[in-house]
Amino acid sequence: MPDSRSQGLLLIDDQHVQLPHRKGTLGPDVIDVQSFYKQTGMFTFDPGFTSTASCESAITFIDGDKGELLYRGYPIEELAKHSTFLETSYLLLHGELPTPQDYDAFVGSINTHTMVHEKLVKFYDGFHHDAHPMAIMIGVVGALSAFYHQAVDLNDSESRLDACYRLVAKMPTLAAMAYRYSCGWPFNYPQNTLGYAENFLHMLFSQPTQAYALSPTIARALDKILILHADHEQNASTATVRLAASSQANPFGCIAAGIACLWGPAHGGANEAVIRMLTEIGTPANIGKYLARAKDKNDPFRLMGFGHRVYKNYDPRAAVIREDCHNVLKEVGCVGSPLFDIALQLESQALEDDYFIERKLFPNVDFYSGIILKAIGIPVQMFPVLFAVGRTVGWTSHWLEMSNESHKIGRPRQLYIGAKKRHYIDIQKR
Ligand code: SDX
């Protein structure tokens, strides 16, 4: 790991504070503040982590100004064009693109784990039929820790890797079951002769009366969406997984925590919120009214699918998905989809508006993904679930990276603004 250590010097209230200045391979340097409290008796303060690097990682790099995203150094555009989700998963987990032999062995390993325990299937009956599928996923993925708790030896590298493979393999099965449960349909078992995305579509849509007619275009579009969602540096849900992993918690429980965080509309729940927003806008004539609401500080409405903490340029994933929209909509005969037309015009007007230009607000990965998912026939409530299926390999890669190295438990401090010390008063005297 290239790392030239020099000293950063801070002058705080006439106190010289020397802190290591470290460089990574790419991106901003860091000032290592681990000794800051010991030297100064003060904490650094950064509640939204706008200026804080929480860890070292070799998995994903983002240049927000350039709109660049690299998985283990490979540009996302190249992986989306040339790779598959399982090959990209191997890359994220192992750090290198697989040889043909490695790839075949990896696919074989994943395929041995696509089924779930029949007792786990019974968990679904405990949910009300209209339970949100993300609520179900938090439950059933967390429940995997009850089925594999003994199987995970955190001190054994093969056991750690096996837990990651199990999660990547089982997420589509669990996700498809959540969808079919909401429809009152029987569950489909995975068919390992199919590819990852094809198998997922089969488990989602095949009926006992007829198998799902797999479209290569749709399967490829879904596989590409999973690639684009696979990882994204230290986003909120990945940071959640890392914090849970720092206590050496069960990996299935750590991923369940990541799913819970991803569900929020400010994060992975945005793809569902985008479609609801476009549907509410209803017609291009209403776009101006909604842009005005997005700019109104007194209105909680935000343009869903727009803006990003890191990207201050076009999200490269959004550009890939936007291009695919044309192909998928054509394949499913939805050319001229009203939602896609509204999205295109909304993007065009927002990108010409000073409010969005000044704040460098561009479409993010969630702005167009819902258009494709809806065209494939995925219900809106399942959109964040698709995001979780793709992101599981990123979460497990970060879990593995942490688990392969010794780590302190993550334990932030605070700026206390509460009551000073005071004494109990009997209720009769208050
Ligand atoms: C994902 O981190 C990741 O990598 C996440 C992700 C991943 O792959 O894991 O990329 C996936 O979560 C994408 C983001 C999906 N969320 C949305 O699309 C929801 C809408 N976006 C916003 O909520 C917002 O842009 C965030 C949450 C994404 C980013 O918020 P920040 O970085 O905290 O930015 P901010 O709230 O400080 O906004 C800066 C300014 C503010 O205005 P001022 O106070 O400066 O006047 O921009 C405004 C905000 O009000 N702003 C928006 C806006 N997003 C920011 N105004 C209107 N509409 C928006 N969408």
Boltz pocket constraint, residues with backbone or C-beta under 6 A from the ligand:
constraints:
  - pocket:
      binder: B
      contacts: [[A, 48], [A, 228], [A, 229], [A, 231], [A, 232], [A, 234], [A, 235], [A, 236], [A, 265], [A, 266], [A, 267], [A, 268], [A, 270], [A, 294], [A, 295], [A, 301], [A, 302], [A, 303], [A, 304], [A, 305], [A, 306], [A, 307], [A, 308], [A, 309], [A, 310], [A, 359], [A, 361], [A, 364], [A, 365], [A, 366]]
      max_distance: 6.0
